[in-house]
């Protein structure tokens, strides 16, 4: 009998590289499309090139920092549920 573990899609480093290349390609196409698509903006800063990727990047950073603070507030000790 052969006792091999089940091989998942992301266990193969080659598949991870393929996904990263696909992600980078989609990101590059999105930024490139910004120069060809007319955007209708409500605020002047929305018209800046790359505004939405920069806004999203900093929003995620703030979200992660807030989650670290929140974790300290709500985290219980490992023995919390012990008698």
C-alpha positions, 0 to 999 in steps of 0.5 A, a space after each residue: 500500500 502506498 501512503 502518500 498524502 493528498 497533493 493539493 493545487 497550491 502545494 506545487 510551487 509551480 502552480 503558485 508561480 503561475 497564480 502570481 504571474 496571473 495576478 501580476 498580469 491582471 494588476 498590470 492590465 488594470 493599471 494600463 486600462 486606467 490610461 485608456 478608459 475615461 473615468 467620471 470622478 466626483 473629487 479631484 484626487 480621484 483623477 490622479 493616476 493610480 489613486 484607487 490602488 494606492 487608496 486600497 493599499 493604505 486601507 489594507 495597511 490601516 485595517 491590519 494595524 487596527 486588527 492587531 490592536 483589536 486582537 490585544 483587546 479581545 484575546 483571552 488566555 489559553 486557559 480561559 475555558 479550563 475549569 
